[in-house]
């Protein structure tokens, strides 16, 4: 931590992994930081993700293949993509913006920006964990993307080419070679793409809490309060909260899907939606798997965690405050039983969770300063890559808040920084 006199005071709204990593980076830069959240740290979206530092996921969601797949699944009970009935009308304007992103030029721009963030993500994570004395929270587990249809080998080969083009080591495994890497897998799996260097956190919630504790130990403040109003008096920031009014030099909004409503007060209309994910975590699973497993056919992720065996899935578009759909958990149970024989999910007592990913039509986050109030920064909208890209996003917004144009992080992202602009839509 920078031991010089504080550069000023900064409030951060949102104590998920994005907010916590941003708080630590701003502390390192010499600011006095206060985190605000209506709930306890890391108990919303950051609590239950797949814990995969997924630099292998480089494609935006708006592709022809994804749209064709979604149409085919429209009437499937087990489809990965869902829109809840209460959200259908409000989903239409966002989906139109999403469809515009299918244009190849837009896809290429989004992919370039995703790759740039992912390229720096692992080093950013390792640096942050080392500085925070949390090195043990990360491990190289390897990643298997698996297919159950022989006809999908071309898809696997295309994935391999795309990853190798980004310098990511991977190989295609067939038949017995698949089960040598992961004996627990179903023999219905025909082939897999194996990435041996893939990295995960031992548990996303425990990691976030450990980082939050470090933030507090270094002099950071936390207010469990709901931020209701943001004002900008005299080029500063005023916050009206459920526990009183506060005044700061600067503000960073890291509130995920809740950022949209807050920033409407400041004249910004951002096409941000809640893309919900679900998980089951089995703390006493009789069958263990060693590696991260992604089913390309079932669109689910299996993760071996310190706290149990987890399956995550679904891209469910819904109102932020809608209740979880109970049958999603039943679908996850069916999937893990199919992928891992003898798992017997129905005989166990897993924890159940649903969280709201914040997603924008082009699959890129906002990492930017407010166009009229540069004392306000914004970091949100990372879709499925919030955990992966949190520390590098924190470094970018800290450099922008600092206003240091010679900062190496800004130099690293000079070609794609405009892709994260809040005004791009």
C-alpha positions as CSV (number, residue, x, y, z in Angstrom):
1,X,0.0,0.0,0.0
2,X,1.2,3.5,-0.8
3,X,2.3,5.1,2.4
4,X,2.3,8.7,1.2
5,X,-0.4,11.2,2.1
6,X,-3.7,10.2,0.7
7,X,-4.5,11.6,-2.8
8,X,-8.1,12.1,-1.8
9,X,-11.2,10.2,-0.8
10,X,-13.0,7.8,-3.0
11,X,-16.3,6.0,-2.5
12,X,-17.1,2.7,-4.3
13,X,-20.6,1.6,-4.7
14,X,-20.7,-2.2,-4.8
15,X,-18.7,-4.7,-2.8
16,X,-18.6,-7.6,-5.2
17,X,-15.3,-8.8,-6.6
18,X,-15.2,-5.8,-9.0
19,X,-15.7,-3.3,-6.2
20,X,-13.2,-5.1,-3.8
21,X,-10.4,-5.3,-6.4
22,X,-11.0,-1.7,-7.4
23,X,-10.8,-0.7,-3.7
24,X,-7.5,-2.4,-3.3
25,X,-6.0,-0.9,-6.5
26,X,-7.1,2.6,-5.4
27,X,-5.6,2.0,-2.0
28,X,-2.4,1.0,-3.6
29,X,-2.5,4.2,-5.6
30,X,-2.8,6.3,-2.4
31,X,-6.5,7.0,-2.0
32,X,-8.6,6.7,1.1
33,X,-11.4,4.4,0.1
34,X,-14.9,3.7,1.4
35,X,-17.0,0.8,0.1
36,X,-20.8,1.0,0.1
37,X,-23.2,-1.9,-0.3
38,X,-26.7,-2.7,0.9
39,X,-25.6,-6.3,1.6
40,X,-22.5,-7.8,3.1
41,X,-19.4,-8.1,0.8
42,X,-19.4,-10.6,-2.0
43,X,-22.9,-12.0,-1.2
44,X,-24.5,-11.2,-4.6
45,X,-23.2,-12.2,-8.0
46,X,-19.6,-12.7,-6.7
47,X,-20.7,-15.4,-4.3
48,X,-21.5,-18.4,-6.5
49,X,-19.8,-18.2,-9.8
50,X,-17.8,-21.0,-11.5
51,X,-14.5,-19.8,-10.0
52,X,-12.9,-20.1,-13.4
53,X,-10.3,-17.5,-14.5
54,X,-11.7,-18.0,-18.0
55,X,-9.2,-16.4,-20.4
56,X,-10.2,-19.2,-22.8
57,X,-13.6,-17.5,-23.3
58,X,-12.8,-15.0,-26.0
59,X,-15.9,-14.8,-28.2
60,X,-18.7,-12.2,-27.7
61,X,-22.1,-13.7,-27.1
62,X,-23.7,-12.1,-30.2
63,X,-22.6,-14.7,-32.8
64,X,-24.6,-16.4,-35.6
65,X,-23.9,-19.8,-34.0
66,X,-25.2,-18.7,-30.6
67,X,-28.4,-17.2,-32.1
68,X,-29.1,-20.4,-34.2
69,X,-28.5,-22.5,-31.1
70,X,-30.9,-20.3,-29.1
71,X,-33.6,-20.6,-31.7
72,X,-33.3,-24.4,-31.8
73,X,-33.7,-24.4,-28.0
74,X,-36.7,-22.2,-27.8
75,X,-39.0,-25.0,-26.8
76,X,-36.6,-27.1,-24.9
77,X,-37.2,-27.3,-21.1
78,X,-33.5,-27.8,-20.5
79,X,-32.3,-25.0,-22.8
80,X,-29.4,-22.9,-21.4
81,X,-30.9,-19.6,-22.7
82,X,-34.1,-18.5,-21.0
83,X,-36.2,-15.3,-20.8
84,X,-38.7,-15.2,-17.9
85,X,-42.3,-14.3,-18.9
86,X,-42.3,-11.1,-16.7
87,X,-39.3,-9.8,-18.6
88,X,-40.3,-10.5,-22.2
89,X,-41.5,-7.0,-23.1
90,X,-38.6,-5.1,-21.6
91,X,-36.1,-7.6,-23.1
92,X,-37.1,-6.7,-26.7
93,X,-35.2,-3.4,-27.0
94,X,-32.1,-5.0,-25.5
95,X,-32.3,-8.0,-27.9
96,X,-32.5,-5.7,-30.9
97,X,-29.2,-4.0,-29.8
98,X,-27.8,-7.5,-29.3
99,X,-28.7,-8.7,-32.8
100,X,-26.9,-5.6,-34.3
101,X,-23.7,-6.9,-32.7
102,X,-23.8,-10.0,-34.9
103,X,-22.2,-8.0,-37.7
104,X,-18.7,-9.4,-38.3
105,X,-17.0,-6.0,-37.8
106,X,-18.7,-5.5,-34.4
107,X,-17.8,-9.1,-33.4
108,X,-14.2,-8.5,-34.3
109,X,-14.1,-5.3,-32.3
110,X,-15.6,-7.0,-29.3
111,X,-13.4,-10.1,-29.5
112,X,-10.3,-7.9,-29.7
113,X,-11.2,-6.1,-26.5
114,X,-12.1,-9.3,-24.7
115,X,-8.8,-10.8,-25.7
116,X,-6.9,-7.7,-24.5
117,X,-8.6,-7.9,-21.1
118,X,-8.0,-11.7,-20.8
119,X,-4.4,-11.4,-21.9
120,X,-3.6,-9.4,-18.8
121,X,-6.0,-11.0,-16.4
122,X,-4.0,-13.9,-14.9
123,X,-1.0,-11.7,-14.2
124,X,-3.2,-9.1,-12.6
125,X,-4.8,-11.8,-10.4
126,X,-1.5,-13.2,-9.3
127,X,-0.1,-9.7,-8.5
128,X,-3.1,-8.8,-6.5
129,X,-3.1,-12.1,-4.6
130,X,0.6,-11.9,-3.9
131,X,0.3,-8.3,-2.5
132,X,-2.7,-9.4,-0.4
133,X,-0.9,-12.5,1.0
134,X,-3.6,-14.7,-0.6
135,X,-1.4,-16.7,-3.1
136,X,-2.9,-20.0,-1.9
137,X,-6.3,-19.0,-3.2
138,X,-5.4,-19.8,-6.9
139,X,-4.4,-23.1,-8.5
140,X,-3.7,-24.5,-12.0
141,X,-6.3,-27.2,-12.5
142,X,-6.6,-27.5,-16.2
143,X,-9.7,-27.1,-18.3
144,X,-11.6,-29.7,-20.4
145,X,-14.3,-28.7,-22.8
146,X,-16.2,-31.8,-23.7
147,X,-18.6,-32.9,-26.5
148,X,-21.0,-35.9,-26.6
149,X,-21.5,-36.0,-30.3
150,X,-18.8,-37.3,-32.7
151,X,-20.1,-34.9,-35.4
152,X,-19.0,-31.9,-33.3
153,X,-15.3,-32.6,-33.8
154,X,-15.1,-29.7,-36.3
155,X,-16.4,-27.4,-33.6
156,X,-13.6,-28.6,-31.3
157,X,-11.0,-28.0,-34.0
158,X,-12.3,-24.5,-34.6
159,X,-12.1,-23.8,-30.8
160,X,-8.5,-25.1,-30.8
161,X,-7.4,-22.9,-33.7
162,X,-8.9,-19.8,-32.1
163,X,-7.2,-20.4,-28.7
164,X,-3.9,-21.3,-30.2
165,X,-4.0,-18.1,-32.2
166,X,-4.1,-16.3,-28.8
167,X,-1.1,-18.3,-27.6
168,X,-3.2,-20.5,-25.3
169,X,-1.9,-24.1,-25.1
170,X,-4.5,-26.7,-25.9
171,X,-4.9,-30.1,-27.5
172,X,-7.8,-32.2,-28.8
173,X,-8.3,-35.5,-26.9
174,X,-10.4,-38.5,-28.2
175,X,-11.8,-41.6,-26.7
176,X,-9.6,-43.1,-24.0
177,X,-7.3,-40.0,-23.9
178,X,-10.2,-38.0,-22.5
179,X,-10.7,-40.4,-19.5
180,X,-7.0,-40.5,-18.8
181,X,-7.3,-36.8,-17.9
182,X,-10.6,-37.1,-16.1
183,X,-11.6,-40.7,-15.1
184,X,-14.9,-39.5,-13.6
185,X,-16.4,-38.4,-17.0
186,X,-19.2,-40.3,-18.7
187,X,-18.1,-42.6,-21.5
188,X,-20.7,-40.9,-23.7
189,X,-18.2,-38.1,-24.2
190,X,-16.6,-38.5,-27.6
191,X,-13.8,-35.9,-27.5
192,X,-12.5,-32.9,-25.5
193,X,-10.4,-29.8,-25.9
194,X,-7.8,-29.8,-23.1
195,X,-6.1,-26.6,-21.8
196,X,-3.5,-27.7,-19.3
197,X,-2.5,-24.2,-18.0
198,X,-6.1,-23.1,-17.1
199,X,-6.4,-21.5,-13.6
200,X,-9.2,-21.3,-11.0
201,X,-9.7,-19.9,-7.6
202,X,-10.2,-22.4,-4.8
203,X,-13.5,-20.7,-3.9
204,X,-14.7,-17.3,-5.3
205,X,-16.5,-16.2,-2.1
206,X,-13.6,-17.1,0.2
207,X,-11.2,-15.3,-2.1
208,X,-13.4,-12.2,-2.2
209,X,-13.8,-12.1,1.6
210,X,-10.0,-12.6,2.1
211,X,-9.4,-9.6,-0.2
212,X,-12.0,-7.6,1.5
213,X,-10.4,-8.3,4.9
214,X,-7.1,-7.1,3.4
215,X,-8.8,-3.9,2.3
216,X,-10.0,-3.2,5.8
217,X,-6.7,-4.1,7.4
218,X,-5.1,-1.5,5.2
219,X,-7.4,1.2,6.5
220,X,-10.4,0.9,4.1
221,X,-13.9,1.6,5.3
222,X,-17.1,-0.3,4.7
223,X,-20.6,1.0,5.1
224,X,-23.5,-1.5,4.8
225,X,-25.8,1.1,3.4
226,X,-27.9,1.5,0.3
227,X,-26.9,4.4,-1.9
228,X,-30.1,6.2,-3.0
229,X,-28.9,9.4,-4.6
230,X,-25.7,10.7,-6.2
231,X,-25.0,14.4,-6.6
232,X,-22.0,16.3,-8.0
233,X,-21.5,19.5,-5.9
234,X,-18.4,21.6,-6.8
235,X,-16.8,18.8,-8.9
236,X,-17.0,16.5,-5.9
237,X,-19.4,13.7,-5.1
238,X,-22.3,13.6,-2.6
239,X,-24.0,10.3,-1.6
240,X,-27.3,10.1,0.1
241,X,-27.6,6.6,1.7
242,X,-29.8,4.7,4.1
243,X,-27.4,5.6,6.9
244,X,-26.8,9.2,6.1
245,X,-25.2,11.6,3.7
246,X,-21.5,11.5,2.7
247,X,-19.1,13.6,0.7
248,X,-16.1,12.4,-1.3
249,X,-13.6,13.6,-3.9
250,X,-14.3,10.8,-6.3
251,X,-16.7,7.9,-6.9
252,X,-16.5,4.6,-8.7
253,X,-19.8,2.7,-9.5
254,X,-19.2,-1.0,-9.4
255,X,-22.7,-2.1,-8.6
256,X,-23.3,-4.7,-11.4
257,X,-26.9,-4.7,-12.7
258,X,-27.8,-2.1,-10.1
259,X,-25.5,0.4,-11.7
260,X,-28.0,1.2,-14.4
261,X,-30.6,2.7,-12.0
262,X,-27.9,4.7,-10.1
263,X,-26.4,6.2,-13.3
264,X,-29.8,7.2,-14.7
265,X,-29.7,10.0,-12.0
266,X,-26.6,11.3,-13.8
267,X,-28.1,11.3,-17.3
268,X,-26.8,8.0,-18.6
269,X,-29.1,5.4,-20.2
270,X,-27.1,2.2,-20.3
271,X,-28.5,-1.0,-21.9
272,X,-27.5,-3.2,-19.0
273,X,-29.5,-6.3,-18.2
274,X,-29.5,-9.1,-15.6
275,X,-28.4,-12.3,-17.1
276,X,-29.0,-14.8,-14.3
277,X,-26.9,-17.8,-13.5
278,X,-27.6,-20.7,-11.1
279,X,-25.5,-23.2,-9.2
280,X,-25.6,-26.3,-7.1
281,X,-22.6,-27.0,-4.8
282,X,-22.2,-30.5,-3.4
283,X,-20.0,-30.4,-0.2
284,X,-20.1,-34.2,0.3
285,X,-19.9,-35.5,-3.2
286,X,-19.0,-39.2,-3.4
287,X,-17.5,-38.7,-6.9
288,X,-14.7,-36.2,-7.3
289,X,-13.4,-34.6,-10.5
290,X,-10.0,-32.8,-10.6
291,X,-10.4,-30.4,-13.5
292,X,-12.6,-27.6,-14.7
293,X,-15.1,-29.2,-17.1
294,X,-17.2,-27.3,-19.6
295,X,-20.0,-29.2,-21.5
296,X,-20.3,-27.7,-24.9
297,X,-23.6,-29.6,-25.5
298,X,-25.2,-28.8,-22.1
299,X,-23.8,-25.3,-21.6
300,X,-22.8,-26.0,-18.0
301,X,-19.5,-25.7,-16.0
302,X,-18.3,-28.1,-13.4
303,X,-15.7,-26.9,-10.9
304,X,-13.9,-28.7,-8.1
305,X,-13.8,-26.3,-5.2
306,X,-12.4,-26.2,-1.7
307,X,-16.0,-26.1,-0.6
308,X,-17.4,-28.9,-2.8
309,X,-18.2,-30.0,-6.4
310,X,-20.1,-27.2,-8.2
311,X,-22.1,-27.0,-11.4
312,X,-23.1,-23.7,-12.8
313,X,-25.3,-22.8,-15.8
314,X,-28.0,-20.8,-17.5
315,X,-28.2,-17.5,-19.2
316,X,-31.6,-16.4,-17.9
317,X,-32.7,-12.9,-18.7
318,X,-35.1,-11.7,-16.0
319,X,-36.1,-8.7,-13.9
320,X,-33.4,-8.0,-11.3
321,X,-35.8,-8.7,-8.4
322,X,-37.5,-11.8,-9.8
323,X,-37.3,-14.9,-7.7
324,X,-35.2,-17.9,-8.8
325,X,-37.0,-20.5,-11.0
326,X,-36.9,-23.7,-9.0
327,X,-36.8,-26.1,-11.9
328,X,-33.4,-24.7,-13.0
329,X,-31.9,-26.6,-10.1
330,X,-33.5,-29.8,-11.3
331,X,-32.0,-29.3,-14.7
332,X,-28.5,-28.8,-13.2
333,X,-28.9,-32.0,-11.3
334,X,-29.8,-33.9,-14.5
335,X,-26.8,-32.5,-16.3
336,X,-24.2,-33.4,-13.6
337,X,-25.6,-36.9,-13.4
338,X,-25.2,-37.2,-17.1
339,X,-21.7,-35.8,-17.2
340,X,-20.4,-37.6,-14.1
341,X,-21.9,-41.1,-13.8
342,X,-22.8,-42.4,-10.3
343,X,-22.8,-38.8,-9.0
344,X,-26.3,-39.3,-7.6
345,X,-27.1,-35.6,-7.3
346,X,-30.7,-36.4,-6.2
347,X,-29.4,-38.2,-3.1
348,X,-27.3,-35.3,-1.9
349,X,-28.0,-32.0,-0.2
350,X,-26.4,-29.3,-2.3
351,X,-26.5,-25.6,-1.7
352,X,-28.6,-23.7,-4.2
353,X,-27.8,-20.2,-5.6
354,X,-28.9,-17.7,-8.3
355,X,-27.0,-14.5,-9.2
356,X,-27.4,-11.6,-11.6
357,X,-24.6,-11.2,-14.1
358,X,-24.5,-7.7,-15.6
359,X,-24.5,-7.9,-19.4
360,X,-24.3,-5.4,-22.2
361,X,-25.2,-6.2,-25.9
362,X,-21.6,-6.3,-27.1
363,X,-20.4,-8.6,-24.2
364,X,-17.9,-5.9,-23.1
365,X,-17.9,-4.1,-19.8
366,X,-18.1,-0.3,-19.2
367,X,-14.7,0.9,-17.8
368,X,-14.9,4.6,-18.1
369,X,-15.2,8.0,-16.5
370,X,-18.5,9.9,-16.7
371,X,-18.4,12.1,-19.7
372,X,-19.7,15.2,-17.8
373,X,-18.5,14.3,-14.3
374,X,-14.9,12.9,-14.6
375,X,-14.7,12.5,-10.8
376,X,-17.0,9.5,-11.3
377,X,-15.7,6.3,-12.6
378,X,-17.7,3.2,-13.7
379,X,-16.8,-0.5,-13.9
380,X,-19.6,-3.1,-14.6
381,X,-21.1,-5.2,-17.3
382,X,-18.6,-8.1,-17.6
383,X,-21.2,-10.8,-18.3
384,X,-19.6,-14.2,-17.7
385,X,-16.1,-12.8,-17.2
386,X,-16.5,-10.6,-14.1
387,X,-14.3,-12.8,-11.9
388,X,-11.7,-13.2,-14.6
389,X,-11.4,-9.6,-15.5
390,X,-11.9,-8.0,-12.1
391,X,-8.3,-7.1,-11.2
392,X,-7.3,-5.8,-14.6
393,X,-10.5,-3.8,-14.8
394,X,-9.6,-2.3,-11.4
395,X,-6.1,-1.3,-12.7
396,X,-7.7,0.4,-15.7
397,X,-10.2,2.4,-13.8
398,X,-7.6,3.4,-11.2
399,X,-5.4,4.7,-13.9
400,X,-8.3,6.7,-15.4
401,X,-9.2,8.1,-12.0
402,X,-5.6,9.0,-11.4
403,X,-5.4,10.8,-14.7
404,X,-1.9,9.6,-15.3
405,X,-1.6,9.4,-19.1
406,X,1.9,7.8,-18.8
407,X,0.4,4.8,-16.8
408,X,1.6,1.5,-18.4
409,X,-1.9,0.0,-18.0
410,X,-3.4,2.7,-20.2
411,X,-0.6,2.2,-22.7
412,X,-1.4,-1.6,-22.8
413,X,-5.0,-0.8,-23.6
414,X,-4.7,2.2,-25.8
415,X,-6.0,0.4,-28.9
416,X,-9.2,-0.9,-27.2
417,X,-9.9,1.5,-24.4
418,X,-12.7,3.2,-26.5
419,X,-14.5,-0.2,-26.6
420,X,-15.2,0.2,-22.9
421,X,-16.7,3.7,-23.2
422,X,-20.1,4.3,-21.6
423,X,-21.1,6.3,-24.7
424,X,-20.6,3.5,-27.2
425,X,-24.2,2.5,-27.6
